[in-house]
Amino acid sequence: MESFDPCTFFKSDELISFGVSTEAQDFTQVSFQPGCTWNGEKQDIALQKNADETVESLEKGGSFDEYTRINVAGRDAARMIVSGATGQGSCITVVSAGDGIVLYQLVGYMRDSVADPCGDLEKIANQTASRLPA
């Protein structure tokens, strides 16, 4: 997990297919969860890593509108909507990777600019999670 770089994870053609720029911008809101974001016309996609949490520990320690355990590309994962964000056009998919987790995040510019943010994000996660650290 140490050598995993979320900022170089996505391939250019993947980013284009997600409708976002191929240019990564820093998206490290807290030091223990570094990552990057890519901006698009309707949405932003972000990817962060966290070596301190697991899918299970995050569920126990957080406050969420939704935290539903799912399977992404054969990995333990969860659909997460942070407290107060239901219906706001955003979603986070948490996927186990290495000795921690990777957080995929989709944020629509308007609450209705992405019809199914969690569904769209889970497609992205399922397409790419096989490349995450084992």
N, C-alpha and C positions, 0 to 999 in steps of 0.2 A: 504494500500500500504506500510505503514511503516514496517510492520512485514513480508512482502513478501521478500523471499530470492531467487534471480535468480540462485544462485550457488547450491541450493539443489532442484530446481524445476523439472528437468528432472529425470525420473526413469532410473536405470541402463540399463534395457532391451531396453528402448527407445534410449539411447545414442548408444548402440551397433547397433541397427537397423539403426541409422543415419550414421554409419561407423566412429564413433569417440570414443575416450577414455572415460572411466567412471570417470576419474580423472579431476576435475575442476581446472582451473588455473585462478587467478585474471585477470580481464579484465576491470578495472576501469580506463578509460582514463581521465575522468573529475569527480570531486568529487560528482556532482549532478546526475551522471548516473552510479551507481555501477553495476558490473556484473562479469560474469565468461565466460571463453571460454573452449572448449573441442577440442582437436586436433585429427585429423584422418589422414589416409594415403593420401587421395585425397583432403580433405577439413577440415576446422575448422568451428565449430558452436559456436556462442556466444549468450548470453542472458543478457540484461541489463534492468534496470528499471529507469524511470525518472518521478518523481512526479511533476515536474515543467511544463511539456508540455502536450498537448493533440494532437491527430491526426491532428486536425485543426490548432492549433497554430504552430506546427512544419512546416506544409506546408507553412504558411505565412512567417515564419522567416528564411527559409533555402534557399540554393542554390543547386539545384539538376539537374541531367540529366533526371531523371524521378521521379515523385511523383504522383502515380495513386491511387485514393481511391478505396478500395476493401472491401469485407466483409470476416471476418475470424471467423468461428464458431459463427456467429450471432453478432459479434462485429464490431464496426467501426474500420477500419484498412487502411493501405496504403502499396503499393509496392514502395520502395524507392531505387534509385541508386544515390549515392552522385555524385556531380559534378566531371566530369573527369573519372568516373569509368565504364562507359558503355563499355561492351565487355571485361572487366577485370576478369570475373568469380566470381563476388561477387554480393550480393543483401542483402537488409534489409527489413524485414517485420515489420511494426509498428502496434501494436495492443493496443486499449484502454483497460485499466485495472485499476480498482479502481478509484482514482482521478488523474491518470496520464496515462503513456504509458509503454509498454514493447517493447523492440526492439530485434527481432530475427535477427541474422546475419549469413550469410554463406559466407565463403571466400574459393574459390578453390585455390590450390597451384599453378596451372598453369591456364592461362586464359581459356583453353579448358578442364581442368580436370573434370569439372562438366558441362554437356551439357546444363542444364536449371537451373541455380542457383536460380532464383526467383520462378520457378515452384516447385522445390524441397523444398525450404524453406517454401513456402505457404502450402505444404502438412504437414510439421512438425508443423507449427503454427496451422493449422486446427485440427491436431491430439491432440494437447495439450492445446490450448487456453481456453478450457472450465474450466480448473483448475486455471486460473489466477484470481486475486481478482476481484469481481464484481463491 
